[in-house]
Amino acid sequence: METVLFVGFIFLALIVLGNLLLTFALIRKVNVGHGDHASSSFPSMGLEVGAEAPDFTAQTLEGEAVTRATYAGRSVAFVFISTNCQPCREVLPGLESLGPGAARAGVEIVLVSKDEQEATSAFIDEMQIHLPVLIAPLDTTPFLKEYKAPMTPSYCLIDGQGKVQSVGHPQGSEWKALAESWSRKDLALPARRR
């Protein structure tokens, strides 16, 4: 009986050790390469702050062609999303509610989907999003690659002169500071008289 218990204990210890090794390997992979989102076809995360924003071609949900020149003279925050991205689902309601405050602060939030029009349209309808949306499928346009957005969600804030102001994740500290500054613009509005 003691032999069976000892063998069972050794077997259990090996399973626990194997799980620990796999967990550490997974954590290392996520920290080093952003998991499956990173690949050699994508440059590092985000454009350099102060750099000129690259030109791009995309389409609206209605099929209209859009380029970087469409946003000339305006500040725009491109938020890169995917229809099968759970973190995107989590940030979209916050982005939707932030949209009006950002607009009052002079920044337009524009979602850029890496998926096809049909899937994106269904996703936007399901999520009840009213922000502008661009379609830039990975297999037909280099938009996400040129903006160094290998994972979703991520963002790139461009000023009216076409210079990159901020890049990162829309749940990161830099985005939160931007969102807070845009929300404070709401406080500066005069109170309505009754």
Residue frames as a rotation matrix with the C-alpha (Angstrom) as fourth column:
MET 1
0.566 0.824 0.000 0.00
0.824 -0.566 0.000 0.00
0.000 0.000 -1.000 0.00
GLU 2
0.438 -0.480 -0.760 2.83
0.161 -0.790 0.592 2.40
-0.884 -0.382 -0.268 0.86
THR 3
-0.619 -0.691 0.373 4.44
0.457 0.070 0.887 1.74
-0.639 0.720 0.272 -2.54
VAL 4
-0.093 0.690 0.718 1.24
0.971 -0.097 0.219 2.69
0.220 0.717 -0.661 -4.36
LEU 5
0.815 0.383 -0.435 0.95
0.511 -0.829 0.227 5.91
-0.274 -0.407 -0.871 -2.34
PHE 6
0.031 -0.897 -0.441 4.62
0.159 -0.431 0.888 6.75
-0.987 -0.098 0.129 -2.98
VAL 7
-0.672 -0.230 0.704 4.28
0.693 0.138 0.707 6.15
-0.260 0.963 0.067 -6.74
GLY 8
0.319 0.880 0.352 1.07
0.921 -0.375 0.102 8.21
0.222 0.292 -0.930 -6.77
PHE 9
0.677 -0.144 -0.722 2.81
0.319 -0.826 0.464 11.03
-0.664 -0.544 -0.513 -4.92
ILE 10
-0.442 -0.897 -0.025 5.75
0.271 -0.161 0.949 11.01
-0.855 0.413 0.314 -7.38
PHE 11
-0.434 0.363 0.824 3.36
0.898 0.109 0.426 10.98
0.065 0.925 -0.373 -10.34
LEU 12
0.668 0.736 -0.108 1.39
0.744 -0.659 0.108 13.91
0.008 -0.153 -0.988 -8.91
ALA 13
0.343 -0.640 -0.687 4.59
0.198 -0.666 0.719 15.85
-0.918 -0.382 -0.102 -8.21
LEU 14
-0.668 -0.594 0.449 5.71
0.524 0.054 0.850 15.36
-0.529 0.803 0.275 -11.84
ILE 15
0.017 0.770 0.638 2.37
0.959 -0.192 0.206 16.63
0.281 0.609 -0.742 -13.14
VAL 16
0.808 0.255 -0.531 2.55
0.464 -0.830 0.308 19.74
-0.362 -0.496 -0.790 -10.92
LEU 17
-0.090 -0.933 -0.347 6.17
0.200 -0.359 0.912 20.38
-0.976 0.013 0.219 -11.99
GLY 18
-0.596 -0.071 0.800 5.21
0.786 0.149 0.599 19.98
-0.162 0.986 -0.033 -15.66
ASN 19
0.467 0.846 0.258 2.33
0.860 -0.502 0.090 22.45
0.206 0.180 -0.962 -15.26
LEU 20
0.612 -0.315 -0.725 4.63
0.263 -0.784 0.563 24.97
-0.745 -0.535 -0.397 -13.59
LEU 21
-0.499 -0.858 0.120 7.17
0.360 -0.079 0.930 24.70
-0.788 0.507 0.348 -16.41
LEU 22
-0.347 0.464 0.815 4.44
0.921 0.002 0.391 25.16
0.180 0.886 -0.428 -19.04
THR 23
0.722 0.630 -0.285 3.02
0.685 -0.711 0.161 28.15
-0.101 -0.312 -0.945 -17.16
PHE 24
0.239 -0.726 -0.644 6.44
0.150 -0.628 0.764 29.83
-0.959 -0.279 -0.041 -16.96
ALA 25
-0.680 -0.474 0.559 7.05
0.582 0.113 0.805 29.15
-0.445 0.873 0.199 -20.65
LEU 26
0.098 0.819 0.565 3.68
0.957 -0.234 0.173 30.70
0.274 0.524 -0.806 -21.55
ILE 27
0.769 0.136 -0.625 4.32
0.423 -0.840 0.338 33.77
-0.479 -0.525 -0.704 -19.39
ARG 28
-0.224 -0.940 -0.256 7.73
0.224 -0.305 0.926 34.22
-0.949 0.150 0.279 -20.99
LYS 29
-0.569 0.053 0.820 6.27
0.818 0.138 0.559 33.93
-0.084 0.989 -0.122 -24.49
VAL 30
0.530 0.833 0.159 3.58
0.832 -0.547 0.093 36.51
0.165 0.083 -0.983 -23.76
ASN 31
0.662 -0.310 -0.682 6.05
0.231 -0.781 0.580 38.94
-0.713 -0.542 -0.446 -22.20
VAL 32
-0.398 -0.917 0.003 8.65
0.226 -0.095 0.969 38.56
-0.889 0.387 0.245 -24.96
GLY 33
-0.971 -0.126 0.201 6.58
0.206 -0.028 0.978 38.32
-0.118 0.992 0.053 -28.11
HIS 34
-0.501 0.854 -0.137 2.98
-0.780 -0.515 -0.355 39.32
-0.374 -0.071 0.925 -27.34
GLY 35
-0.036 0.522 0.852 1.93
-0.102 0.847 -0.522 35.73
-0.994 -0.106 0.022 -28.01
ASP 36
-0.124 0.065 0.990 0.60
0.842 0.534 0.070 34.82
-0.524 0.843 -0.121 -31.44
HIS 37
0.829 0.513 -0.223 -0.07
0.341 -0.780 -0.525 38.46
-0.443 0.359 -0.821 -32.32
ALA 38
0.335 -0.785 -0.521 3.58
-0.650 -0.593 0.475 39.22
-0.682 0.179 -0.709 -32.99
SER 39
0.705 -0.213 0.676 5.27
0.530 0.792 -0.304 37.93
-0.471 0.573 0.671 -36.10
SER 40
-0.350 -0.936 -0.045 8.23
0.616 -0.266 0.741 38.72
-0.705 0.232 0.670 -38.26
SER 41
-0.293 0.285 0.913 5.91
0.875 -0.305 0.376 40.39
0.385 0.909 -0.160 -40.79
PHE 42
0.807 0.557 0.197 5.01
0.406 -0.765 0.501 43.08
0.429 -0.324 -0.843 -38.22
PRO 43
-0.240 -0.861 0.449 7.47
0.053 -0.473 -0.879 45.68
0.969 -0.188 0.159 -36.98
SER 44
-0.825 -0.102 -0.555 7.66
0.546 0.106 -0.831 46.51
0.144 -0.989 -0.032 -33.29
MET 45
0.051 0.959 -0.279 4.62
0.997 -0.066 -0.042 47.94
-0.059 -0.276 -0.959 -31.49
GLY 46
0.681 0.489 -0.545 3.67
0.530 -0.843 -0.093 51.47
-0.504 -0.226 -0.834 -32.44
LEU 47
0.481 -0.464 0.744 5.08
0.553 -0.498 -0.668 54.26
0.681 0.732 0.017 -34.52
GLU 48
-0.480 -0.729 -0.488 7.65
0.868 -0.312 -0.386 56.58
0.130 -0.609 0.783 -32.99
VAL 49
0.527 0.642 -0.557 6.14
0.731 -0.677 -0.088 59.60
-0.434 -0.360 -0.826 -31.25
GLY 50
0.140 -0.408 -0.902 6.87
-0.194 -0.905 0.379 62.72
-0.971 0.123 -0.206 -33.31
ALA 51
-0.787 -0.431 0.441 7.14
0.280 0.388 0.878 60.76
-0.549 0.815 -0.185 -36.57
GLU 52
-0.553 0.596 -0.582 5.09
-0.828 -0.475 0.300 61.61
-0.098 0.648 0.756 -39.63
ALA 53
0.005 0.646 0.763 2.04
-0.295 0.730 -0.616 59.32
-0.956 -0.222 0.194 -39.82
PRO 54
-0.889 -0.374 0.266 2.23
0.103 0.403 0.909 57.08
-0.447 0.835 -0.320 -42.90
ASP 55
-0.401 0.765 -0.505 -0.31
-0.914 -0.301 0.270 57.31
0.055 0.570 0.820 -45.66
PHE 56
-0.789 0.229 0.569 -2.88
0.055 0.951 -0.305 54.53
-0.611 -0.209 -0.763 -45.84
THR 57
-0.584 0.721 -0.373 -5.86
-0.638 -0.124 0.760 53.37
0.502 0.682 0.532 -47.83
ALA 58
-0.898 0.426 0.112 -8.97
0.235 0.677 -0.697 51.96
-0.373 -0.600 -0.708 -46.20
GLN 59
-0.581 0.787 0.208 -12.73
0.111 -0.177 0.978 51.94
0.806 0.591 0.016 -46.67
THR 60
-0.600 0.535 0.595 -15.64
-0.798 -0.344 -0.495 53.05
-0.060 -0.772 0.633 -44.56
LEU 61
-0.593 0.477 0.649 -18.40
0.068 0.833 -0.550 50.58
-0.802 -0.282 -0.526 -43.73
GLU 62
0.509 0.825 -0.245 -20.30
-0.126 -0.211 -0.969 52.12
-0.852 0.524 -0.004 -46.65
GLY 63
0.482 -0.374 0.792 -17.42
0.788 0.582 -0.204 51.37
-0.384 0.722 0.575 -49.06
GLU 64
0.978 -0.161 0.132 -16.02
-0.085 -0.888 -0.452 54.90
0.190 0.431 -0.882 -49.46
ALA 65
0.292 -0.949 -0.117 -12.26
0.742 0.302 -0.599 55.09
0.604 0.088 0.792 -49.98
VAL 66
0.996 -0.065 0.060 -10.34
-0.088 -0.720 0.688 56.88
-0.002 -0.691 -0.723 -47.22
THR 67
0.263 -0.964 -0.040 -6.68
0.586 0.192 -0.787 57.90
0.767 0.184 0.615 -47.02
ARG 68
-0.274 -0.463 -0.843 -4.51
0.945 -0.292 -0.146 59.76
-0.178 -0.837 0.518 -44.53
ALA 69
-0.932 -0.105 0.346 -5.32
0.225 -0.917 0.329 62.98
0.283 0.385 0.879 -46.44
THR 70
-0.012 1.000 -0.002 -8.98
0.442 0.007 0.897 62.55
0.897 0.010 -0.442 -45.41
TYR 71
0.645 0.226 -0.730 -7.92
0.759 -0.077 0.647 63.49
0.090 -0.971 -0.221 -41.87
ALA 72
-0.379 -0.835 0.398 -5.52
0.768 -0.524 -0.368 66.31
0.516 0.166 0.840 -42.81
GLY 73
-0.548 0.069 0.833 -5.70
-0.228 -0.971 -0.069 69.20
0.805 -0.228 0.548 -40.36
ARG 74
0.515 0.771 0.374 -7.58
-0.652 0.070 0.755 67.15
0.556 -0.633 0.539 -37.75
SER 75
-0.592 -0.610 0.527 -6.47
-0.806 0.463 -0.369 65.17
-0.019 -0.643 -0.765 -34.72
VAL 76
0.472 0.720 -0.509 -7.49
-0.711 0.652 0.263 61.52
0.522 0.237 0.820 -34.93
ALA 77
-0.335 -0.471 0.816 -7.06
-0.816 0.578 -0.001 58.51
-0.472 -0.666 -0.578 -32.69
PHE 78
0.073 0.279 -0.958 -7.03
-0.723 0.676 0.142 55.34
0.687 0.682 0.251 -34.77
VAL 79
-0.119 -0.035 0.992 -8.01
-0.831 0.550 -0.081 52.40
-0.543 -0.834 -0.095 -32.57
PHE 80
-0.461 -0.177 -0.870 -7.14
-0.742 0.614 0.269 49.09
0.486 0.769 -0.414 -34.22
ILE 81
-0.073 0.574 0.815 -9.65
-0.799 0.456 -0.392 46.30
-0.597 -0.680 0.426 -33.54
SER 82
-0.875 -0.060 -0.480 -10.59
-0.346 0.772 0.534 42.80
0.338 0.633 -0.696 -34.60
THR 83
0.026 1.000 0.006 -14.01
-0.784 0.016 0.621 41.18
0.620 -0.020 0.784 -34.58
ASN 84
0.607 0.178 -0.775 -12.78
0.159 0.928 0.338 38.10
0.779 -0.328 0.535 -32.71
CYS 85
-0.521 -0.850 0.079 -10.78
0.211 -0.218 -0.953 40.00
0.827 -0.480 0.293 -30.07
GLN 86
0.256 0.641 -0.724 -12.16
0.864 0.184 0.468 39.71
0.433 -0.745 -0.507 -26.52
PRO 87
-0.414 -0.420 -0.808 -10.14
0.759 -0.649 -0.052 42.71
-0.503 -0.634 0.587 -25.21
CYS 88
-0.942 0.150 0.300 -11.65
0.106 -0.715 0.691 44.74
0.318 0.683 0.658 -28.09
ARG 89
-0.040 0.987 -0.154 -15.13
0.480 0.154 0.864 43.83
0.876 -0.040 -0.480 -26.87
GLU 90
0.148 0.044 -0.988 -14.13
0.988 -0.052 0.146 45.00
-0.045 -0.998 -0.051 -23.41
VAL 91
-0.654 -0.509 -0.560 -12.79
0.524 -0.838 0.150 48.43
-0.546 -0.195 0.815 -24.49
LEU 92
-0.703 0.348 0.620 -15.41
0.536 -0.313 0.784 49.32
0.467 0.884 0.033 -27.12
PRO 93
0.405 0.898 -0.171 -18.15
0.832 -0.284 0.477 50.48
0.380 -0.335 -0.862 -24.72
GLY 94
0.253 -0.400 -0.881 -15.66
0.643 -0.611 0.462 52.84
-0.723 -0.683 0.103 -23.05
LEU 95
-0.813 -0.556 0.174 -14.49
0.471 -0.452 0.758 54.15
-0.343 0.698 0.629 -26.41
GLU 96
-0.272 0.818 0.508 -18.09
0.761 -0.141 0.634 54.72
0.590 0.558 -0.584 -27.46
SER 97
0.666 0.563 -0.489 -18.82
0.746 -0.492 0.448 56.77
0.012 -0.664 -0.748 -24.35
LEU 98
-0.054 -0.788 -0.614 -15.50
0.559 -0.533 0.635 58.65
-0.828 -0.308 0.469 -24.70
GLY 99
-0.293 -0.093 0.952 -16.24
0.956 -0.061 0.288 59.64
0.031 0.994 0.107 -28.32
PRO 100
0.637 0.604 0.479 -18.27
0.609 -0.775 0.168 62.82
0.473 0.184 -0.862 -27.62
GLY 101
0.830 -0.383 -0.405 -15.77
0.149 -0.547 0.824 64.14
-0.537 -0.744 -0.397 -25.04
ALA 102
-0.192 -0.924 0.331 -12.88
0.644 0.136 0.753 63.45
-0.740 0.358 0.569 -27.40
ALA 103
-0.007 0.268 0.963 -14.74
0.949 -0.300 0.090 65.26
0.314 0.915 -0.253 -30.20
ARG 104
0.933 0.358 0.041 -15.27
0.319 -0.875 0.365 68.31
0.166 -0.327 -0.930 -27.96
ALA 105
0.485 -0.843 -0.231 -11.52
0.067 -0.228 0.971 68.21
-0.872 -0.486 -0.054 -27.26
GLY 106
0.436 -0.261 -0.861 -10.88
-0.833 -0.480 -0.276 68.21
-0.341 0.838 -0.426 -31.02
VAL 107
-0.739 -0.669 0.086 -10.00
-0.605 0.713 0.354 64.52
-0.298 0.210 -0.931 -31.42
GLU 108
0.349 0.822 -0.451 -11.94
-0.922 0.388 -0.006 62.08
0.170 0.418 0.893 -33.55
ILE 109
-0.364 -0.373 0.854 -11.83
-0.517 0.843 0.147 58.44
-0.775 -0.388 -0.500 -32.42
VAL 110
0.304 0.372 -0.877 -11.86
-0.942 0.253 -0.219 56.15
0.140 0.893 0.428 -35.48
LEU 111
0.334 -0.135 0.933 -11.99
-0.324 0.913 0.248 52.37
-0.885 -0.385 0.261 -35.23
VAL 112
-0.018 -0.406 -0.914 -9.87
-0.994 0.108 -0.029 50.48
0.110 0.907 -0.406 -37.77
SER 113
0.614 0.339 0.713 -10.91
-0.464 0.885 -0.022 46.85
-0.639 -0.318 0.701 -38.27
LYS 114
-0.504 -0.847 -0.170 -8.43
-0.717 0.301 0.628 44.33
-0.481 0.439 -0.759 -39.59
ASP 115
-0.514 0.409 0.754 -11.34
0.355 0.902 -0.247 42.15
-0.781 0.140 -0.609 -40.72
GLU 116
-0.815 0.259 0.518 -13.56
0.521 -0.063 0.851 42.15
0.253 0.964 -0.083 -43.79
GLN 117
-0.783 0.514 0.351 -16.54
-0.458 -0.858 0.234 44.50
0.421 0.022 0.907 -44.20
GLU 118
0.091 0.914 -0.396 -19.30
-0.234 0.406 0.883 41.95
0.968 0.012 0.251 -43.55
ALA 119
0.044 -0.149 -0.988 -17.80
0.812 0.582 -0.051 40.62
0.582 -0.800 0.147 -40.29
THR 120
-0.890 -0.438 -0.126 -16.94
0.435 -0.734 -0.521 44.13
0.136 -0.518 0.844 -39.12
SER 121
-0.572 0.748 0.336 -20.41
-0.473 -0.636 0.610 45.49
0.670 0.190 0.717 -39.86
ALA 122
0.330 0.699 -0.634 -22.07
0.149 0.625 0.766 42.67
0.932 -0.348 0.102 -37.92
PHE 123
-0.246 -0.545 -0.801 -19.64
0.899 0.180 -0.398 43.17
0.362 -0.819 0.446 -35.01
ILE 124
-0.967 -0.123 0.222 -20.25
0.070 -0.971 -0.231 46.95
0.244 -0.207 0.947 -34.87
ASP 125
-0.168 0.981 0.099 -24.03
-0.457 -0.166 0.874 46.41
0.873 0.102 0.477 -34.97
GLU 126
0.290 0.242 -0.926 -23.83
0.530 0.765 0.366 43.79
0.797 -0.597 0.093 -32.22
MET 127
-0.440 -0.593 -0.674 -21.72
0.892 -0.201 -0.405 46.08
0.105 -0.780 0.618 -30.02
GLN 128
0.629 0.777 0.019 -24.00
0.777 -0.630 0.025 49.09
0.031 -0.001 -1.000 -30.78
ILE 129
-0.257 -0.835 -0.487 -21.08
0.665 -0.518 0.537 51.30
-0.701 -0.186 0.689 -31.76
HIS 130
0.806 0.578 0.131 -21.60
0.518 -0.581 -0.628 54.67
-0.287 0.574 -0.767 -33.46
LEU 131
0.175 -0.837 -0.518 -17.97
-0.203 -0.546 0.813 55.74
-0.963 -0.037 -0.266 -33.84
PRO 132
0.559 -0.068 -0.826 -16.58
-0.829 -0.074 -0.555 55.99
-0.024 0.995 -0.098 -37.38
VAL 133
0.408 -0.381 0.830 -15.18
-0.047 0.899 0.436 52.66
-0.912 -0.217 0.349 -38.61
LEU 134
0.186 -0.433 -0.882 -12.60
-0.980 -0.140 -0.138 51.92
-0.063 0.890 -0.451 -41.30
ILE 135
0.904 0.060 0.423 -12.07
-0.026 0.996 -0.084 48.52
-0.427 0.065 0.902 -42.90
ALA 136
0.300 -0.877 -0.375 -8.41
-0.946 -0.224 -0.233 47.57
0.120 0.425 -0.897 -43.47
PRO 137
0.982 0.133 0.136 -8.17
-0.153 0.977 0.151 43.78
-0.113 -0.169 0.979 -43.89
LEU 138
0.314 -0.933 0.173 -4.69
-0.351 0.055 0.935 42.44
-0.882 -0.354 -0.310 -43.25
ASP 139
-0.058 -0.361 0.931 -4.59
0.602 0.731 0.321 40.47
-0.796 0.579 0.175 -46.49
THR 140
0.357 0.259 0.898 -5.47
0.924 -0.237 -0.299 43.43
0.136 0.936 -0.324 -48.74
THR 141
0.709 -0.127 0.693 -4.08
-0.033 -0.988 -0.148 46.56
0.704 0.082 -0.705 -47.08
PRO 142
-0.134 -0.865 -0.483 -0.86
0.655 0.288 -0.698 47.30
0.743 -0.410 0.529 -45.18
PHE 143
0.359 0.339 0.869 -2.52
-0.253 -0.861 0.441 49.87
0.898 -0.378 -0.224 -42.88
LEU 144
0.985 0.083 0.150 -1.98
-0.165 0.231 0.959 47.94
0.045 -0.969 0.242 -39.62
LYS 145
0.513 -0.859 0.008 1.53
0.859 0.513 0.002 46.87
-0.006 0.006 1.000 -40.60
GLU 146
-0.105 -0.576 0.811 2.62
0.556 -0.710 -0.433 50.39
0.825 0.405 0.395 -41.55
TYR 147
0.341 0.286 0.896 1.16
-0.522 -0.735 0.433 51.77
0.782 -0.615 -0.101 -38.32
LYS 148
-0.641 -0.722 -0.261 2.99
-0.256 0.522 -0.814 49.00
0.724 -0.455 -0.519 -36.41
ALA 149
-0.111 0.724 0.681 -0.19
-0.991 -0.027 -0.133 47.67
-0.078 -0.690 0.720 -34.83
PRO 150
-0.695 -0.262 -0.669 0.51
-0.449 0.886 0.120 43.93
0.561 0.384 -0.733 -34.56
MET 151
-0.785 0.448 -0.429 -2.13
0.611 0.678 -0.410 43.35
0.107 -0.584 -0.805 -31.90
THR 152
-0.309 0.769 0.560 -5.64
-0.187 -0.626 0.757 44.46
0.933 0.129 0.337 -31.15
PRO 153
0.866 0.397 0.304 -6.72
0.478 -0.836 -0.268 46.58
0.147 0.378 -0.914 -29.51
SER 154
-0.278 -0.875 -0.397 -4.04
0.858 -0.412 0.307 49.21
-0.432 -0.255 0.865 -29.94
TYR 155
0.793 0.606 -0.062 -4.12
0.532 -0.738 -0.415 52.87
-0.298 0.296 -0.908 -30.92
CYS 156
-0.459 -0.855 0.242 -2.21
0.887 -0.424 0.186 55.65
-0.057 0.299 0.952 -32.66
LEU 157
0.567 0.603 -0.561 -3.05
0.592 -0.772 -0.232 59.31
-0.573 -0.201 -0.795 -31.91
ILE 158
-0.379 -0.620 0.687 -2.13
0.921 -0.325 0.214 61.73
0.091 0.714 0.694 -34.70
ASP 159
-0.250 0.253 -0.935 -2.31
0.364 -0.870 -0.333 65.52
-0.897 -0.423 0.125 -34.45
GLY 160
0.716 0.669 -0.199 -3.62
0.142 -0.419 -0.897 67.95
-0.684 0.614 -0.395 -37.08
GLN 161
0.320 -0.696 -0.642 -0.15
-0.884 -0.463 0.061 68.24
-0.340 0.548 -0.764 -38.62
GLY 162
0.748 0.062 -0.661 0.02
-0.428 0.806 -0.409 64.50
0.507 0.589 0.629 -39.22
LYS 163
-0.382 -0.920 0.087 2.53
-0.609 0.179 -0.773 63.80
0.696 -0.348 -0.628 -36.42
VAL 164
0.132 0.345 -0.929 2.24
0.405 0.837 0.368 60.82
0.905 -0.425 -0.030 -34.08
GLN 165
0.055 -0.010 0.998 1.43
-0.693 -0.720 0.031 62.02
0.719 -0.694 -0.047 -30.55
SER 166
-0.240 -0.050 0.969 0.86
-0.866 0.463 -0.190 58.77
-0.439 -0.885 -0.155 -28.68
VAL 167
-0.056 0.220 -0.974 0.71
-0.614 0.761 0.208 55.01
0.787 0.610 0.093 -29.31
GLY 168
-0.856 -0.317 0.410 -0.15
-0.518 0.505 -0.691 52.00
0.012 -0.803 -0.596 -27.19
HIS 169
-0.699 0.632 -0.334 -3.00
0.587 0.775 0.236 49.99
0.408 -0.031 -0.912 -25.74
PRO 170
-0.277 0.657 0.701 -6.37
-0.198 -0.753 0.627 51.66
0.940 0.034 0.339 -25.04
GLN 171
0.837 0.452 -0.308 -6.25
0.241 0.201 0.950 50.38
0.491 -0.869 0.060 -21.47
GLY 172
-0.054 -0.960 -0.273 -2.72
0.891 0.077 -0.447 51.63
0.450 -0.268 0.852 -20.85
SER 173
-0.003 -0.005 -1.000 -1.77
0.819 -0.574 0.000 54.54
-0.574 -0.819 0.006 -18.62
GLU 174
-0.905 -0.369 -0.211 -1.05
0.186 -0.790 0.584 56.93
-0.382 0.489 0.784 -21.51
TRP 175
-0.612 0.760 0.221 -4.49
0.336 -0.002 0.942 56.33
0.716 0.650 -0.254 -23.06
LYS 176
0.131 0.681 -0.721 -6.15
0.972 0.055 0.228 56.71
0.195 -0.731 -0.654 -19.67
ALA 177
-0.422 -0.351 -0.836 -4.44
0.546 -0.834 0.075 60.10
-0.724 -0.425 0.544 -19.24
LEU 178
-0.990 0.108 0.095 -5.66
0.028 -0.503 0.864 61.17
0.141 0.858 0.495 -22.70
ALA 179
-0.291 0.947 -0.139 -9.19
0.613 0.296 0.733 59.98
0.735 0.128 -0.666 -21.96
GLU 180
0.029 0.256 -0.966 -9.18
0.958 -0.283 -0.046 61.85
-0.286 -0.924 -0.254 -18.66
SER 181
-0.762 -0.351 -0.543 -8.05
0.218 -0.930 0.296 65.07
-0.609 0.107 0.786 -20.36
TRP 182
-0.841 0.523 0.138 -10.78
0.072 -0.144 0.987 64.67
0.536 0.840 0.084 -22.99
SER 183
-0.038 0.854 -0.519 -13.37
0.863 0.289 0.414 64.05
0.503 -0.432 -0.748 -20.27
ARG 184
-0.342 -0.153 -0.927 -12.25
0.741 -0.651 -0.166 67.19
-0.578 -0.744 0.336 -18.40
LYS 185
-0.985 0.041 0.167 -13.19
0.091 -0.701 0.707 69.17
0.146 0.712 0.687 -21.49
ASP 186
-0.187 0.977 -0.099 -16.79
0.608 0.194 0.770 68.23
0.772 0.083 -0.631 -20.61
LEU 187
0.073 0.187 -0.980 -16.39
0.977 -0.211 0.032 69.96
-0.201 -0.959 -0.198 -17.25
ALA 188
-0.771 -0.478 -0.420 -15.32
0.393 -0.877 0.276 73.17
-0.500 0.048 0.865 -18.94
LEU 189
-0.588 0.626 0.512 -18.60
0.525 -0.187 0.830 73.47
0.616 0.757 -0.219 -20.84
PRO 190
-0.817 0.335 0.469 -20.93
-0.523 -0.773 -0.360 76.14
0.242 -0.539 0.806 -19.51
ALA 191
-0.794 0.595 0.125 -23.86
0.349 0.614 -0.708 74.91
-0.499 -0.518 -0.695 -17.46
ARG 192
-0.569 0.690 0.447 -27.27
0.528 -0.111 0.842 75.00
0.631 0.715 -0.301 -19.11
ARG 193
-0.903 0.388 0.184 -29.76
-0.416 -0.681 -0.603 77.53
-0.108 -0.621 0.776 -17.90
ARG 194
-0.695 0.714 0.089 -33.18
0.704 0.700 -0.120 76.31
-0.148 -0.021 -0.989 -17.05
